[in-house]
């Protein structure tokens, strides 16, 4: 049973970054795969994609513990630094088609915009070009919170910074942990199938296949309130 947002007119749209604004998940997988392989640890694309949005140290600890490697601070830092070097070596910045137009459209309609990501703020500034960052009224990065996704803290903090209640916020996510974080924060959540099939995104209130479908979903929430969330899948 979902708890749907009840505000007749959402005032803000909050976006995840990786896999929603930036097509970066294949590079995140490659970086984790290449780094951990050097430690004799194998991870699959599914392992990485389903953990998207989680703080890097939590993901890495889980990978190490599963492989029976003790996650000491020194080991965590050594592995993460190598992972960052590999990511920077291979990463090509691809902003998802339609994301800039979507942000501009929502801004024109006077929605407040926020970005919530498990990525450290220093990396957000490198990954997102300034003209894209400038659309957001606030950014909550991984190092801005004590508890990362799936804990609700990241989205609750974004709502507080926007000075809005959870019921006034719509979240756009692409991964199970992010969806759980948004729902636990009491926010309406739209999931985009950019990284995982719809079967993994069922906790979201709506599931769409492209960013272009987002304005129509938000308009539906505005006109019908939470009832819009019952229509699970929106096809192009």
Backbone torsions as a table, in degrees:
resi	resn	phi	psi	omega
1	UNK	NA	123.1	179.4
2	UNK	-89.5	149.6	170.4
3	UNK	-100.5	108.4	-174.3
4	UNK	-86.3	150.2	174.9
5	UNK	-63.6	138.0	-175.5
6	UNK	-108.1	-3.7	-179.0
7	UNK	-66.3	130.6	179.1
8	UNK	-69.0	-18.1	-179.8
9	UNK	-146.0	95.9	177.7
10	UNK	-56.7	141.8	-177.4
11	UNK	-103.8	-12.9	-176.7
12	UNK	-145.5	151.0	172.5
13	UNK	-122.2	125.7	-176.7
14	UNK	-113.1	125.7	-175.1
15	UNK	-108.7	141.1	161.3
16	UNK	-74.8	162.9	-177.8
17	UNK	-100.3	-66.0	-175.9
18	UNK	-67.1	124.0	179.7
19	UNK	85.1	-3.5	177.6
20	UNK	-121.3	-57.2	176.6
21	UNK	-91.7	-41.7	-177.1
22	UNK	-114.3	131.3	178.1
23	UNK	-81.7	73.4	-171.2
24	UNK	-112.6	-9.0	-172.9
25	UNK	-61.2	-37.6	177.0
26	UNK	-60.3	-33.9	-179.8
27	UNK	-75.3	-34.6	175.1
28	UNK	-63.4	-43.3	177.9
29	UNK	-61.4	-46.9	-179.2
30	UNK	-59.7	-41.3	-179.3
31	UNK	-65.2	-45.1	177.9
32	UNK	-65.2	-43.7	-176.9
33	UNK	-61.5	-50.0	-177.6
34	UNK	-66.0	-39.6	-178.8
35	UNK	-67.1	-50.1	-175.1
36	UNK	-72.5	-26.1	177.0
37	UNK	-60.2	-34.2	177.5
38	UNK	-65.4	-16.7	177.8
39	UNK	-104.1	10.4	-179.8
40	UNK	74.6	23.0	-177.9
41	UNK	-114.5	127.6	179.0
42	UNK	-105.7	132.0	174.2
43	UNK	-125.0	147.5	178.7
44	UNK	-97.5	167.4	175.5
45	UNK	-58.3	-40.4	179.0
46	UNK	-61.5	-41.8	179.0
47	UNK	-55.9	-44.6	-175.9
48	UNK	-76.8	-44.9	-175.7
49	UNK	-65.3	-38.6	-178.9
50	UNK	-72.8	-16.9	177.1
51	UNK	-95.8	2.5	-178.0
52	UNK	-57.8	135.3	-178.6
53	UNK	99.7	-20.3	178.4
54	UNK	-76.1	150.5	175.4
55	UNK	-59.5	142.2	-174.9
56	UNK	-57.8	-38.7	-175.9
57	UNK	-67.9	-34.8	176.8
58	UNK	-67.7	-44.4	178.8
59	UNK	-60.8	-46.1	-177.4
60	UNK	-65.3	-42.2	177.0
61	UNK	-57.7	-43.6	-180.0
62	UNK	-63.0	-42.7	178.2
63	UNK	-61.4	-43.2	-177.9
64	UNK	-68.7	-45.8	-179.4
65	UNK	-61.8	-39.9	178.3
66	UNK	-61.3	-32.1	179.4
67	UNK	-92.8	6.8	178.9
68	UNK	62.6	37.4	174.1
69	UNK	-108.1	130.2	-176.8
70	UNK	-71.2	121.8	-176.4
71	UNK	-85.4	69.2	177.7
72	UNK	-72.5	158.0	178.1
73	UNK	-53.9	-39.8	-179.4
74	UNK	-66.2	-41.6	179.4
75	UNK	-65.8	-43.9	-180.0
76	UNK	-59.4	-46.4	-177.5
77	UNK	-67.8	-40.5	179.1
78	UNK	-61.4	-47.5	-178.6
79	UNK	-67.2	-43.0	-178.0
80	UNK	-65.4	-39.6	178.9
81	UNK	-61.8	-40.7	177.9
82	UNK	-66.9	-39.8	178.2
83	UNK	-60.7	-40.1	179.1
84	UNK	-65.5	-40.3	178.8
85	UNK	-63.0	-42.1	-179.8
86	UNK	-67.9	-41.6	179.0
87	UNK	-59.5	-46.0	-179.2
88	UNK	-65.7	-32.2	-179.8
89	UNK	-66.7	-41.0	-173.4
90	UNK	-98.9	-22.4	-170.7
91	UNK	-64.5	128.9	171.3
92	UNK	-116.4	124.6	-173.8
93	UNK	-76.4	108.9	176.7
94	UNK	-118.4	109.5	175.2
95	UNK	-80.6	130.6	-176.9
96	UNK	-56.4	139.2	177.2
97	UNK	-56.7	129.0	177.5
98	UNK	92.3	-10.0	-176.5
99	UNK	-68.8	-43.3	179.8
100	UNK	-63.9	-41.5	179.2
101	UNK	-65.7	-38.0	178.9
102	UNK	-64.3	-46.9	179.9
103	UNK	-62.1	-42.4	179.0
104	UNK	-63.8	-40.5	179.8
105	UNK	-63.0	-47.1	-178.6
106	UNK	-66.3	-38.0	178.2
107	UNK	-64.4	-41.1	179.4
108	UNK	-62.9	-33.2	178.7
109	UNK	-83.0	5.7	172.9
110	UNK	71.2	27.9	170.2
111	UNK	-79.4	144.0	167.8
112	UNK	-76.8	145.3	-178.1
113	UNK	-123.9	141.3	177.0
114	UNK	-139.0	157.5	177.0
115	UNK	-121.4	129.2	178.2
116	UNK	-126.4	118.7	-175.2
117	UNK	-143.0	152.0	175.4
118	UNK	-82.1	-5.8	180.0
119	UNK	-75.1	138.8	176.4
120	UNK	-58.8	149.9	-175.3
121	UNK	-60.4	-37.4	179.7
122	UNK	-60.4	-35.4	179.0
123	UNK	-77.9	-34.0	176.5
124	UNK	-57.4	-43.0	-178.9
125	UNK	-64.9	-28.8	178.5
126	UNK	-81.6	-34.2	-175.1
127	UNK	-80.2	-43.4	-177.1
128	UNK	-93.0	126.8	175.2
129	UNK	-64.9	152.7	-175.0
130	UNK	-56.6	-40.1	-177.1
131	UNK	-65.2	-25.9	175.3
132	UNK	-81.9	-43.3	178.2
133	UNK	-58.0	-34.5	-175.0
134	UNK	-68.2	-14.8	175.7
135	UNK	-69.5	-25.8	-171.6
136	UNK	-89.1	134.2	177.2
137	UNK	-74.6	-26.3	174.7
138	UNK	-155.8	155.3	176.8
139	UNK	-127.7	127.8	174.0
140	UNK	-111.7	109.5	-177.7
141	UNK	-98.4	173.5	-177.1
142	UNK	-59.6	-33.8	-179.0
143	UNK	-88.0	8.3	176.8
144	UNK	-95.2	-6.7	-176.3
145	UNK	-130.1	157.0	175.7
146	UNK	-84.3	-36.5	-178.9
147	UNK	-116.0	118.5	178.6
148	UNK	-85.7	177.6	175.5
149	UNK	-57.2	140.3	15.7
150	UNK	-88.1	6.7	175.0
151	UNK	-64.1	147.7	-177.9
152	UNK	-75.5	-8.8	-174.4
153	UNK	-51.6	-45.7	-177.6
154	UNK	-57.8	-44.5	-178.4
155	UNK	-76.1	-34.0	175.4
156	UNK	-63.7	-38.1	178.7
157	UNK	-66.5	-40.4	177.8
158	UNK	-61.3	-43.9	178.6
159	UNK	-61.3	-40.3	179.3
160	UNK	-65.6	-41.1	179.3
161	UNK	-65.1	-33.1	178.2
162	UNK	-81.4	-8.8	-177.7
163	UNK	60.8	44.5	179.9
164	UNK	-130.1	155.3	175.2
165	UNK	-80.6	158.1	177.2
166	UNK	-55.0	-33.4	-178.0
167	UNK	-70.0	-11.8	178.8
168	UNK	-97.0	4.4	-174.4
169	UNK	-116.7	138.8	171.8
170	UNK	-113.4	131.4	-178.7
171	UNK	-106.9	140.1	174.0
172	UNK	-113.5	118.7	-174.4
173	UNK	-131.9	171.6	179.4
174	UNK	-138.0	2.6	-173.2
175	UNK	-143.2	153.9	-175.8
176	UNK	-56.4	-43.3	-178.2
177	UNK	-64.4	-39.0	179.1
178	UNK	-67.5	-41.0	177.6
179	UNK	-62.1	-45.6	178.9
180	UNK	-60.1	-42.2	178.8
181	UNK	-59.9	-46.1	-179.3
182	UNK	-64.7	-44.9	-178.3
183	UNK	-66.9	-38.7	177.6
184	UNK	-67.2	-23.8	176.2
185	UNK	-82.0	-5.8	178.8
186	UNK	83.2	24.7	-176.8
187	UNK	-108.1	150.6	174.6
188	UNK	-71.0	133.3	-174.6
189	UNK	-125.4	128.9	174.1
190	UNK	-107.9	127.1	179.2
191	UNK	-105.2	140.5	178.8
192	UNK	-112.0	133.6	-175.9
193	UNK	-84.8	48.0	179.7
194	UNK	-82.8	-22.5	-176.7
195	UNK	-119.6	-40.8	-175.5
196	UNK	-129.1	152.9	176.5
197	UNK	-65.4	162.7	-177.8
198	UNK	-57.9	-28.7	-178.3
199	UNK	-58.8	-26.6	-179.5
200	UNK	-91.9	-1.3	-172.9
201	UNK	-117.5	21.0	-170.3
202	UNK	-65.0	-20.0	-179.5
203	UNK	-75.1	-13.5	178.3
204	UNK	-70.2	155.6	177.8
205	UNK	-75.7	-33.0	175.2
206	UNK	-138.8	149.5	176.9
207	UNK	-126.3	127.4	179.6
208	UNK	-127.5	163.2	-178.0
209	UNK	-98.8	-7.9	-178.0
210	UNK	-155.6	158.6	177.3
211	UNK	-65.6	-27.8	-178.4
212	UNK	-61.2	-21.8	-178.4
213	UNK	-83.0	-11.6	-173.9
214	UNK	-61.3	-48.9	-178.2
215	UNK	-55.9	-39.6	179.6
216	UNK	-65.5	-38.0	178.2
217	UNK	-64.9	-45.4	179.8
218	UNK	-63.9	-39.3	176.6
219	UNK	-62.0	-37.4	177.5
220	UNK	-66.0	-39.4	177.2
221	UNK	-64.7	-40.4	-179.7
222	UNK	-62.9	-40.8	-173.0
223	UNK	-86.2	-27.9	-174.7
224	UNK	-122.9	2.5	179.9
225	UNK	66.2	-146.3	-174.8
226	UNK	-64.6	-23.1	-177.3
227	UNK	-58.7	-25.0	179.6
228	UNK	-61.9	-26.8	-177.4
229	UNK	-68.9	-15.5	-176.5
230	UNK	-73.4	-20.5	176.6
231	UNK	-85.1	99.0	-167.1
232	UNK	-70.3	-41.1	-171.2
233	UNK	-119.2	127.1	179.3
234	UNK	-113.4	113.9	179.0
235	UNK	-94.5	151.6	177.0
236	UNK	-69.8	NA	NA
